[in-house]
């Protein structure tokens, strides 16, 4: 593997690690679980996770920046699990399965 190929792997690897690091936080990893079921507003998410609006909004921004969540402005802004690419979807399925096997 030449230096150019290593550079591409390092850049692609960094992106994967960035996506995974966002899910390392317990609060952030709960939000996609909720959003995969249906679109929710920030206030609806706050009611479920019992956290202040500022905390939920901050966590949603990080998830959106890394491609795990998306929002739709239609009157009230509603958030949803992003349409993940195949690699991110495979990561999410692994994370989701691991979360399902942990105690609440």
N, CA, C and O atoms as CSV, one atom per row, in Angstrom:
chain,resi,resn,atom,element,x,y,z
A,1,UNK,N,N,0.863,-1.174,0.000
A,1,UNK,CA,C,0.000,0.000,0.000
A,1,UNK,C,C,0.903,1.229,0.000
A,1,UNK,O,O,1.737,1.399,0.890
A,2,UNK,N,N,0.728,2.090,-1.015
A,2,UNK,CA,C,1.571,3.269,-1.144
A,2,UNK,C,C,1.112,4.390,-0.235
A,2,UNK,O,O,0.076,4.279,0.420
A,3,UNK,N,N,1.893,5.490,-0.193
A,3,UNK,CA,C,1.561,6.606,0.700
A,3,UNK,C,C,0.206,7.242,0.389
A,3,UNK,O,O,-0.492,7.661,1.312
A,4,UNK,N,N,-0.186,7.327,-0.886
A,4,UNK,CA,C,-1.471,7.934,-1.230
A,4,UNK,C,C,-2.613,7.066,-0.706
A,4,UNK,O,O,-3.593,7.592,-0.179
A,5,UNK,N,N,-2.499,5.742,-0.842
A,5,UNK,CA,C,-3.537,4.831,-0.353
A,5,UNK,C,C,-3.662,4.934,1.163
A,5,UNK,O,O,-4.772,4.925,1.694
A,6,UNK,N,N,-2.529,5.031,1.866
A,6,UNK,CA,C,-2.556,5.180,3.324
A,6,UNK,C,C,-3.258,6.466,3.721
A,6,UNK,O,O,-4.011,6.498,4.694
A,7,UNK,N,N,-3.005,7.532,2.959
A,7,UNK,CA,C,-3.654,8.811,3.245
A,7,UNK,C,C,-5.172,8.688,3.138
A,7,UNK,O,O,-5.900,9.203,3.986
A,8,UNK,N,N,-5.650,8.002,2.091
A,8,UNK,CA,C,-7.087,7.822,1.910
A,8,UNK,C,C,-7.685,7.006,3.051
A,8,UNK,O,O,-8.768,7.325,3.542
A,9,UNK,N,N,-6.990,5.961,3.472
A,9,UNK,CA,C,-7.469,5.136,4.578
A,9,UNK,C,C,-7.521,5.963,5.858
A,9,UNK,O,O,-8.484,5.870,6.618
A,10,UNK,N,N,-6.496,6.766,6.098
A,10,UNK,CA,C,-6.479,7.608,7.298
A,10,UNK,C,C,-7.643,8.592,7.302
A,10,UNK,O,O,-8.274,8.793,8.340
A,11,UNK,N,N,-7.932,9.200,6.173
A,11,UNK,CA,C,-9.032,10.164,6.090
A,11,UNK,C,C,-10.366,9.450,6.271
A,11,UNK,O,O,-11.217,9.909,7.032
A,12,UNK,N,N,-10.556,8.322,5.571
A,12,UNK,CA,C,-11.799,7.571,5.702
A,12,UNK,C,C,-11.935,7.027,7.121
A,12,UNK,O,O,-13.027,7.055,7.689
A,13,UNK,N,N,-10.855,6.538,7.692
A,13,UNK,CA,C,-10.882,6.020,9.062
A,13,UNK,C,C,-11.231,7.095,10.054
A,13,UNK,O,O,-11.973,6.843,11.003
A,14,UNK,N,N,-10.710,8.298,9.857
A,14,UNK,CA,C,-11.012,9.408,10.764
A,14,UNK,C,C,-12.504,9.717,10.736
A,14,UNK,O,O,-13.090,10.006,11.780
A,15,UNK,N,N,-13.124,9.660,9.574
A,15,UNK,CA,C,-14.565,9.929,9.451
A,15,UNK,C,C,-15.371,8.882,10.231
A,15,UNK,O,O,-16.316,9.225,10.942
A,16,UNK,N,N,-14.998,7.620,10.096
A,16,UNK,CA,C,-15.699,6.557,10.813
A,16,UNK,C,C,-15.555,6.752,12.315
A,16,UNK,O,O,-16.526,6.601,13.057
A,17,UNK,N,N,-14.342,7.088,12.771
A,17,UNK,CA,C,-14.129,7.294,14.206
A,17,UNK,C,C,-14.908,8.498,14.713
A,17,UNK,O,O,-15.412,8.480,15.837
A,18,UNK,N,N,-15.015,9.548,13.898
A,18,UNK,CA,C,-15.826,10.708,14.281
A,18,UNK,C,C,-17.288,10.299,14.450
A,18,UNK,O,O,-17.939,10.684,15.421
A,19,UNK,N,N,-17.798,9.517,13.494
A,19,UNK,CA,C,-19.186,9.073,13.594
A,19,UNK,C,C,-19.397,8.207,14.830
A,19,UNK,O,O,-20.403,8.358,15.523
A,20,UNK,N,N,-18.473,7.312,15.113
A,20,UNK,CA,C,-18.613,6.444,16.277
A,20,UNK,C,C,-18.482,7.218,17.578
A,20,UNK,O,O,-19.198,6.936,18.539
A,21,UNK,N,N,-17.583,8.185,17.622
A,21,UNK,CA,C,-17.375,8.928,18.873
A,21,UNK,C,C,-18.630,9.686,19.286
A,21,UNK,O,O,-18.877,9.866,20.479
A,22,UNK,N,N,-19.418,10.128,18.324
A,22,UNK,CA,C,-20.654,10.830,18.643
A,22,UNK,C,C,-21.615,9.890,19.382
A,22,UNK,O,O,-22.350,10.334,20.264
A,23,UNK,N,N,-21.619,8.622,19.037
A,23,UNK,CA,C,-22.518,7.665,19.676
A,23,UNK,C,C,-21.998,7.158,21.011
A,23,UNK,O,O,-22.694,6.411,21.698
A,24,UNK,N,N,-20.789,7.549,21.391
A,24,UNK,CA,C,-20.204,7.085,22.651
A,24,UNK,C,C,-20.912,7.669,23.873
A,24,UNK,O,O,-20.892,7.069,24.947
A,25,UNK,N,N,-21.525,8.815,23.714
A,25,UNK,CA,C,-22.236,9.447,24.821
A,25,UNK,C,C,-23.596,8.753,25.011
A,25,UNK,O,O,-24.342,8.596,24.044
A,26,UNK,N,N,-23.926,8.337,26.242
A,26,UNK,CA,C,-25.187,7.622,26.474
A,26,UNK,C,C,-26.433,8.398,26.054
A,26,UNK,O,O,-27.374,7.811,25.520
A,27,UNK,N,N,-26.449,9.695,26.288
A,27,UNK,CA,C,-27.615,10.491,25.886
A,27,UNK,C,C,-27.738,10.523,24.378
A,27,UNK,O,O,-28.822,10.315,23.832
A,28,UNK,N,N,-26.628,10.784,23.703
A,28,UNK,CA,C,-26.678,10.851,22.236
A,28,UNK,C,C,-27.046,9.508,21.626
A,28,UNK,O,O,-27.720,9.470,20.597
A,29,UNK,N,N,-26.626,8.418,22.227
A,29,UNK,CA,C,-26.954,7.111,21.645
A,29,UNK,C,C,-28.423,6.754,21.854
A,29,UNK,O,O,-28.964,5.928,21.118
A,30,UNK,N,N,-29.072,7.357,22.837
A,30,UNK,CA,C,-30.512,7.113,23.052
A,30,UNK,C,C,-31.371,7.836,22.018
A,30,UNK,O,O,-32.415,7.326,21.611
A,31,UNK,N,N,-30.939,9.009,21.598
A,31,UNK,CA,C,-31.766,9.807,20.691
A,31,UNK,C,C,-32.018,9.103,19.355
A,31,UNK,O,O,-33.168,9.069,18.916
A,32,UNK,N,N,-31.007,8.539,18.684
A,32,UNK,CA,C,-31.311,7.832,17.432
A,32,UNK,C,C,-32.247,6.640,17.634
A,32,UNK,O,O,-33.029,6.307,16.744
A,33,UNK,N,N,-32.169,5.999,18.800
A,33,UNK,CA,C,-33.099,4.900,19.083
A,33,UNK,C,C,-34.546,5.396,19.050
A,33,UNK,O,O,-35.434,4.726,18.522
A,34,UNK,N,N,-34.764,6.572,19.619
A,34,UNK,CA,C,-36.106,7.162,19.615
A,34,UNK,C,C,-36.513,7.637,18.222
A,34,UNK,O,O,-37.661,7.482,17.803
A,35,UNK,N,N,-35.538,8.222,17.512
A,35,UNK,CA,C,-35.837,8.806,16.205
A,35,UNK,C,C,-36.033,7.755,15.115
A,35,UNK,O,O,-36.614,8.051,14.071
A,36,UNK,N,N,-35.558,6.540,15.344
A,36,UNK,CA,C,-35.773,5.526,14.313
A,36,UNK,C,C,-37.230,5.060,14.291
A,36,UNK,O,O,-37.703,4.523,13.289
A,37,UNK,N,N,-37.935,5.272,15.404
A,37,UNK,CA,C,-39.339,4.872,15.478
A,37,UNK,C,C,-40.253,5.880,14.776
A,37,UNK,O,O,-41.178,5.503,14.057
A,38,UNK,N,N,-39.970,7.186,15.002
A,38,UNK,CA,C,-40.787,8.235,14.369
A,38,UNK,C,C,-40.099,9.577,14.529
A,38,UNK,O,O,-39.171,9.724,15.324
A,39,UNK,N,N,-40.567,10.562,13.758
A,39,UNK,CA,C,-40.023,11.903,13.856
A,39,UNK,C,C,-40.539,12.550,15.129
A,39,UNK,O,O,-41.712,12.424,15.480
A,40,UNK,N,N,-39.635,13.247,15.818
A,40,UNK,CA,C,-39.993,13.894,17.078
A,40,UNK,C,C,-39.428,15.301,17.115
A,40,UNK,O,O,-38.380,15.577,16.532
A,41,UNK,N,N,-40.133,16.194,17.809
A,41,UNK,CA,C,-39.628,17.545,18.028
A,41,UNK,C,C,-38.682,17.516,19.231
A,41,UNK,O,O,-38.622,16.528,19.963
A,42,UNK,N,N,-37.956,18.599,19.422
A,42,UNK,CA,C,-37.059,18.686,20.573
A,42,UNK,C,C,-37.857,18.565,21.867
A,42,UNK,O,O,-37.433,17.865,22.787
A,43,UNK,N,N,-39.003,19.233,21.954
A,43,UNK,CA,C,-39.787,19.161,23.196
A,43,UNK,C,C,-40.292,17.741,23.449
A,43,UNK,O,O,-40.350,17.310,24.601
A,44,UNK,N,N,-40.656,17.012,22.404
A,44,UNK,CA,C,-41.078,15.617,22.589
A,44,UNK,C,C,-39.913,14.754,23.067
A,44,UNK,O,O,-40.082,13.898,23.935
A,45,UNK,N,N,-38.743,14.981,22.500
A,45,UNK,CA,C,-37.559,14.244,22.947
A,45,UNK,C,C,-37.222,14.578,24.397
A,45,UNK,O,O,-36.863,13.693,25.174
A,46,UNK,N,N,-37.337,15.854,24.762
A,46,UNK,CA,C,-37.072,16.274,26.148
A,46,UNK,C,C,-37.991,15.540,27.122
A,46,UNK,O,O,-37.558,15.112,28.191
A,47,UNK,N,N,-39.244,15.402,26.751
A,47,UNK,CA,C,-40.203,14.726,27.623
A,47,UNK,C,C,-39.835,13.258,27.823
A,47,UNK,O,O,-40.014,12.716,28.913
A,48,UNK,N,N,-39.330,12.624,26.789
A,48,UNK,CA,C,-38.981,11.205,26.883
A,48,UNK,C,C,-37.695,10.994,27.677
A,48,UNK,O,O,-37.645,10.144,28.565
A,49,UNK,N,N,-36.652,11.769,27.357
A,49,UNK,CA,C,-35.349,11.546,28.003
A,49,UNK,C,C,-35.192,12.314,29.311
A,49,UNK,O,O,-34.200,12.137,30.019
A,50,UNK,N,N,-36.164,13.164,29.636
A,50,UNK,CA,C,-36.155,13.926,30.887
A,50,UNK,C,C,-34.889,14.770,31.047
A,50,UNK,O,O,-34.244,14.764,32.095
A,51,UNK,N,N,-34.556,15.496,29.974
A,51,UNK,CA,C,-33.413,16.408,29.982
A,51,UNK,C,C,-33.866,17.770,29.488
A,51,UNK,O,O,-34.860,17.872,28.769
A,52,UNK,N,N,-33.135,18.831,29.870
A,52,UNK,CA,C,-33.517,20.178,29.421
A,52,UNK,C,C,-33.369,20.337,27.906
A,52,UNK,O,O,-32.601,19.630,27.254
A,53,UNK,N,N,-34.124,21.282,27.380
A,53,UNK,CA,C,-34.117,21.559,25.939
A,53,UNK,C,C,-32.718,21.867,25.433
A,53,UNK,O,O,-32.341,21.408,24.355
A,54,UNK,N,N,-31.946,22.628,26.181
A,54,UNK,CA,C,-30.609,22.999,25.717
A,54,UNK,C,C,-29.710,21.766,25.545
A,54,UNK,O,O,-28.923,21.688,24.602
A,55,UNK,N,N,-29.838,20.826,26.451
A,55,UNK,CA,C,-29.031,19.602,26.370
A,55,UNK,C,C,-29.439,18.775,25.159
A,55,UNK,O,O,-28.583,18.324,24.398
A,56,UNK,N,N,-30.728,18.577,24.977
A,56,UNK,CA,C,-31.214,17.781,23.856
A,56,UNK,C,C,-30.852,18.456,22.534
A,56,UNK,O,O,-30.420,17.783,21.598
A,57,UNK,N,N,-31.019,19.755,22.445
A,57,UNK,CA,C,-30.675,20.482,21.214
A,57,UNK,C,C,-29.195,20.358,20.891
A,57,UNK,O,O,-28.822,20.157,19.736
A,58,UNK,N,N,-28.360,20.476,21.899
A,58,UNK,CA,C,-26.912,20.355,21.692
A,58,UNK,C,C,-26.553,18.950,21.193
A,58,UNK,O,O,-25.737,18.794,20.283
A,59,UNK,N,N,-27.172,17.932,21.798
A,59,UNK,CA,C,-26.890,16.554,21.385
A,59,UNK,C,C,-27.400,16.300,19.958
A,59,UNK,O,O,-26.741,15.615,19.175
A,60,UNK,N,N,-28.557,16.846,19.629
A,60,UNK,CA,C,-29.092,16.691,18.272
A,60,UNK,C,C,-28.211,17.366,17.233
A,60,UNK,O,O,-28.045,16.852,16.127
A,61,UNK,N,N,-27.650,18.507,17.584
A,61,UNK,CA,C,-26.754,19.189,16.649
A,61,UNK,C,C,-25.545,18.323,16.337
A,61,UNK,O,O,-25.150,18.196,15.178
A,62,UNK,N,N,-24.956,17.728,17.365
A,62,UNK,CA,C,-23.805,16.850,17.147
A,62,UNK,C,C,-24.191,15.638,16.298
A,62,UNK,O,O,-23.442,15.244,15.404
A,63,UNK,N,N,-25.345,15.054,16.572
A,63,UNK,CA,C,-25.800,13.910,15.779
A,63,UNK,C,C,-26.054,14.311,14.324
A,63,UNK,O,O,-25.738,13.562,13.400
A,64,UNK,N,N,-26.622,15.489,14.134
A,64,UNK,CA,C,-26.886,15.973,12.780
A,64,UNK,C,C,-25.592,16.266,12.045
A,64,UNK,O,O,-25.453,15.924,10.871
A,65,UNK,N,N,-24.646,16.896,12.724
A,65,UNK,CA,C,-23.357,17.213,12.097
A,65,UNK,C,C,-22.626,15.964,11.615
A,65,UNK,O,O,-21.916,16.011,10.611
A,66,UNK,N,N,-22.793,14.857,12.318
A,66,UNK,CA,C,-22.113,13.613,11.944
A,66,UNK,C,C,-22.984,12.684,11.095
A,66,UNK,O,O,-22.581,11.564,10.781
A,67,UNK,N,N,-24.181,13.155,10.726
A,67,UNK,CA,C,-25.005,12.397,9.795
A,67,UNK,C,C,-25.925,11.358,10.406
A,67,UNK,O,O,-26.522,10.563,9.679
A,68,UNK,N,N,-26.054,11.348,11.734
A,68,UNK,CA,C,-26.932,10.361,12.378
A,68,UNK,C,C,-28.379,10.828,12.453
A,68,UNK,O,O,-29.289,10.002,12.527
A,69,UNK,N,N,-28.604,12.118,12.434
A,69,UNK,CA,C,-29.957,12.661,12.521
A,69,UNK,C,C,-30.127,13.740,11.453
A,69,UNK,O,O,-29.154,14.284,10.930
A,70,UNK,N,N,-31.371,14.025,11.152
A,70,UNK,CA,C,-31.699,15.093,10.206
A,70,UNK,C,C,-32.947,15.788,10.737
A,70,UNK,O,O,-33.683,15.227,11.549
A,71,UNK,N,N,-33.177,17.003,10.277
A,71,UNK,CA,C,-34.379,17.700,10.731
A,71,UNK,C,C,-35.183,18.193,9.543
A,71,UNK,O,O,-34.663,18.392,8.445
A,72,UNK,N,N,-36.454,18.379,9.799
A,72,UNK,CA,C,-37.393,18.854,8.790
A,72,UNK,C,C,-38.208,19.975,9.421
A,72,UNK,O,O,-38.865,19.788,10.445
A,73,UNK,N,N,-38.152,21.127,8.799
A,73,UNK,CA,C,-38.937,22.260,9.298
A,73,UNK,C,C,-40.275,22.273,8.559
A,73,UNK,O,O,-40.338,22.551,7.362
A,74,UNK,N,N,-41.328,21.969,9.290
A,74,UNK,CA,C,-42.669,21.956,8.718
A,74,UNK,C,C,-43.601,22.437,9.822
A,74,UNK,O,O,-44.269,21.634,10.474
A,75,UNK,N,N,-43.644,23.731,10.026
A,75,UNK,CA,C,-44.319,24.277,11.203
A,75,UNK,C,C,-43.366,24.126,12.374
A,75,UNK,O,O,-42.529,24.999,12.607
A,76,UNK,N,N,-43.478,23.041,13.108
A,76,UNK,CA,C,-42.528,22.740,14.187
A,76,UNK,C,C,-41.397,21.913,13.581
A,76,UNK,O,O,-41.627,21.060,12.724
A,77,UNK,N,N,-40.201,22.172,14.029
A,77,UNK,CA,C,-39.056,21.408,13.519
A,77,UNK,C,C,-39.113,20.007,14.107
A,77,UNK,O,O,-39.220,19.838,15.322
A,78,UNK,N,N,-39.042,19.015,13.247
A,78,UNK,CA,C,-39.098,17.621,13.667
A,78,UNK,C,C,-37.793,16.951,13.267
A,78,UNK,O,O,-37.256,17.210,12.190
A,79,UNK,N,N,-37.293,16.099,14.129
A,79,UNK,CA,C,-36.045,15.400,13.871
A,79,UNK,C,C,-36.333,13.943,13.564
A,79,UNK,O,O,-37.328,13.379,14.018
A,80,UNK,N,N,-35.443,13.343,12.783
A,80,UNK,CA,C,-35.581,11.940,12.418
A,80,UNK,C,C,-34.190,11.327,12.301
A,80,UNK,O,O,-33.186,12.037,12.234
A,81,UNK,N,N,-34.149,10.004,12.277
A,81,UNK,CA,C,-32.903,9.313,12.011
A,81,UNK,C,C,-32.558,9.592,10.559
A,81,UNK,O,O,-33.415,9.466,9.684
A,82,UNK,N,N,-31.330,9.964,10.294
A,82,UNK,CA,C,-30.926,10.316,8.939
A,82,UNK,C,C,-30.948,9.088,8.039
A,82,UNK,O,O,-30.827,7.956,8.506
A,83,UNK,N,N,-31.104,9.330,6.748
A,83,UNK,CA,C,-30.960,8.258,5.767
A,83,UNK,C,C,-29.484,7.908,5.708
A,83,UNK,O,O,-28.703,8.593,5.047
A,84,UNK,N,N,-29.108,6.860,6.387
A,84,UNK,CA,C,-27.707,6.504,6.518
A,84,UNK,C,C,-27.219,5.776,5.276
A,84,UNK,O,O,-27.971,5.035,4.643
A,85,UNK,N,N,-25.962,5.990,4.933
A,85,UNK,CA,C,-25.344,5.215,3.874
A,85,UNK,C,C,-25.106,3.793,4.374
A,85,UNK,O,O,-25.302,3.508,5.555
A,86,UNK,N,N,-24.692,2.921,3.499
A,86,UNK,CA,C,-24.564,1.511,3.878
A,86,UNK,C,C,-23.557,1.292,5.008
A,86,UNK,O,O,-23.807,0.483,5.902
A,87,UNK,N,N,-22.433,1.994,4.983
A,87,UNK,CA,C,-21.431,1.813,6.042
A,87,UNK,C,C,-21.970,2.330,7.377
A,87,UNK,O,O,-21.839,1.654,8.398
A,88,UNK,N,N,-22.570,3.513,7.378
A,88,UNK,CA,C,-23.119,4.078,8.615
A,88,UNK,C,C,-24.298,3.241,9.099
A,88,UNK,O,O,-24.485,3.071,10.304
A,89,UNK,N,N,-25.086,2.720,8.174
A,89,UNK,CA,C,-26.207,1.878,8.576
A,89,UNK,C,C,-25.704,0.603,9.253
A,89,UNK,O,O,-26.280,0.162,10.247
A,90,UNK,N,N,-24.643,0.014,8.726
A,90,UNK,CA,C,-24.068,-1.188,9.348
A,90,UNK,C,C,-23.554,-0.867,10.753
A,90,UNK,O,O,-23.738,-1.659,11.678
A,91,UNK,N,N,-22.907,0.297,10.916
A,91,UNK,CA,C,-22.448,0.726,12.237
A,91,UNK,C,C,-23.636,0.895,13.177
A,91,UNK,O,O,-23.595,0.450,14.324
A,92,UNK,N,N,-24.696,1.541,12.688
A,92,UNK,CA,C,-25.864,1.787,13.528
A,92,UNK,C,C,-26.505,0.478,13.959
A,92,UNK,O,O,-26.898,0.341,15.118
A,93,UNK,N,N,-26.617,-0.483,13.057
A,93,UNK,CA,C,-27.218,-1.771,13.418
A,93,UNK,C,C,-26.418,-2.449,14.524
A,93,UNK,O,O,-26.996,-3.069,15.417
A,94,UNK,N,N,-25.096,-2.338,14.473
A,94,UNK,CA,C,-24.240,-2.918,15.510
A,94,UNK,C,C,-24.433,-2.199,16.835
A,94,UNK,O,O,-24.563,-2.841,17.877
A,95,UNK,N,N,-24.451,-0.870,16.803
A,95,UNK,CA,C,-24.649,-0.082,18.022
A,95,UNK,C,C,-26.028,-0.352,18.608
A,95,UNK,O,O,-26.171,-0.536,19.817
A,96,UNK,N,N,-27.035,-0.374,17.754
A,96,UNK,CA,C,-28.402,-0.621,18.217
A,96,UNK,C,C,-28.537,-1.989,18.874
A,96,UNK,O,O,-29.199,-2.117,19.903
A,97,UNK,N,N,-27.923,-2.999,18.298
A,97,UNK,CA,C,-27.971,-4.343,18.884
A,97,UNK,C,C,-27.267,-4.372,20.231
A,97,UNK,O,O,-27.735,-5.020,21.167
A,98,UNK,N,N,-26.135,-3.666,20.330
A,98,UNK,CA,C,-25.406,-3.623,21.606
A,98,UNK,C,C,-26.220,-2.901,22.675
A,98,UNK,O,O,-26.242,-3.325,23.830
A,99,UNK,N,N,-26.883,-1.822,22.299
A,99,UNK,CA,C,-27.703,-1.079,23.254
A,99,UNK,C,C,-28.908,-1.897,23.710
A,99,UNK,O,O,-29.339,-1.779,24.858
A,100,UNK,N,N,-29.439,-2.701,22.845
A,100,UNK,CA,C,-30.589,-3.532,23.196
A,100,UNK,C,C,-30.218,-4.602,24.225
A,100,UNK,O,O,-31.077,-5.104,24.950
A,101,UNK,N,N,-28.937,-4.942,24.279
A,101,UNK,CA,C,-28.477,-5.976,25.197
A,101,UNK,C,C,-27.907,-5.438,26.501
A,101,UNK,O,O,-27.258,-6.174,27.244
A,102,UNK,N,N,-28.148,-4.141,26.789
A,102,UNK,CA,C,-27.660,-3.560,28.029
A,102,UNK,C,C,-28.826,-3.263,28.954
A,102,UNK,O,O,-29.964,-3.107,28.511
A,103,UNK,N,N,-28.533,-3.189,30.227
A,103,UNK,CA,C,-29.571,-2.844,31.208
A,103,UNK,C,C,-29.874,-1.365,31.102
A,103,UNK,O,O,-28.974,-0.573,30.821
A,104,UNK,N,N,-31.140,-0.964,31.324
A,104,UNK,CA,C,-31.522,0.454,31.216
A,104,UNK,C,C,-30.842,1.326,32.230
A,104,UNK,O,O,-31.069,2.535,32.255
